[in-house]
Amino acid sequence: MASKPLRVIAFAYHIMDFEEWQSAYGEASKIFEQALDDRHINFTFLGAFGLKDSLRPNVKSAIKYVQEKGHLQIRMISGDHIETAKKVAHKAGILTDEDLEKENAVMDAEDFR
């Protein structure tokens, strides 16, 4: 789904009564997030679907205009999966076909740092 590009939304559940929730997490969302990261809560996966998140109509022409007339180099920073970000940047005209062949035209946060 990342190469389409689609926003992926997954659904899962874990049965927990309110008292268990209050005693373990209460108001501390950071503790809950850490429990998720540490996989202390076992979820049952229900499914996932891809949601099309189209570019706004004038994005490609606006990028082309500032590149040509403003002589600006456009860069995109995204929290998306790297393949999704690559496809979006290509569709928007930020990346060319030649750019996609270059090793460091697209990088993840670790490589960028």
C-alpha positions in Angstrom: 0.0 0.0 0.0 2.9 2.3 0.6 3.9 2.4 -3.1 0.3 3.4 -4.2 0.6 5.9 -2.2 -2.2 5.2 0.4 -2.6 6.2 4.0 -2.7 2.9 5.9 -5.1 2.6 8.8 -5.1 -0.5 10.9 -7.7 -1.7 13.4 -7.0 -3.9 16.5 -8.4 -4.3 20.0 -7.5 -5.5 23.5 -10.1 -6.2 26.1 -9.4 -4.4 29.3 -11.9 -3.3 32.0 -12.0 0.3 33.2 -10.5 -0.5 36.6 -7.5 -2.2 35.0 -7.0 0.7 32.7 -7.2 3.2 35.6 -4.8 1.3 37.8 -2.2 0.7 35.0 -2.4 4.0 33.0 -4.9 6.5 34.5 -4.2 9.9 33.1 -0.6 9.1 32.0 -0.8 8.8 28.3 3.0 8.6 28.1 3.0 5.4 30.2 0.3 3.9 27.9 2.4 4.9 24.8 5.5 3.3 26.4 3.4 0.1 27.1 2.4 0.0 23.4 6.0 0.5 22.3 7.3 -2.2 24.7 4.5 -4.5 23.5 3.1 -5.0 27.0 -0.4 -4.9 25.5 -1.3 -7.7 23.2 -3.7 -6.6 20.5 -5.8 -8.7 18.2 -5.4 -7.5 14.7 -8.7 -6.9 12.8 -7.5 -5.6 9.5 -6.2 -2.7 7.6 -7.2 -0.6 4.7 -5.6 2.0 2.4 -7.1 5.5 2.2 -6.3 7.6 -0.9 -4.9 11.0 0.1 -4.8 12.9 -3.2 -2.6 15.9 -3.8 -4.4 19.2 -3.9 -5.2 20.2 -7.5 -2.6 23.0 -7.9 0.4 21.5 -6.1 2.2 20.1 -9.1 1.9 23.4 -11.1 2.9 25.5 -8.1 6.0 23.4 -7.5 6.9 23.6 -11.2 6.4 27.4 -11.2 8.6 28.1 -8.2 11.3 25.7 -9.6 11.4 27.4 -13.0 10.5 31.1 -12.2 11.8 31.3 -8.6 14.8 29.1 -9.2 14.1 27.3 -5.9 14.9 23.7 -5.1 12.0 22.1 -3.3 12.5 19.5 -0.6 9.8 17.5 1.2 10.0 16.3 4.7 7.5 13.6 5.7 6.6 11.3 8.4 5.2 8.8 5.9 6.7 5.5 5.0 9.7 6.2 2.7 8.0 4.5 -0.3 4.9 6.6 0.2 6.9 9.8 0.6 8.8 8.9 -2.6 5.6 8.4 -4.6 4.0 11.6 -3.3 7.2 13.6 -4.1 7.3 12.1 -7.6 3.6 12.8 -8.2 4.0 16.4 -7.0 7.0 17.0 -9.3 9.5 17.4 -6.5 11.3 14.3 -7.6 12.0 13.5 -11.3 12.4 10.0 -12.8 16.2 10.6 -12.7 16.0 11.6 -9.0 14.4 8.2 -8.2 17.6 6.5 -9.5 19.9 8.5 -7.2 21.0 6.9 -4.0 20.5 9.8 -1.6 17.6 11.6 -3.3 15.3 10.1 -0.7 16.4 9.1 2.8 15.0 8.2 6.1 15.4 10.2 9.3 18.4 8.1 10.5 20.4 8.7 7.2 19.3 12.4 7.2 20.8 13.0 10.7 
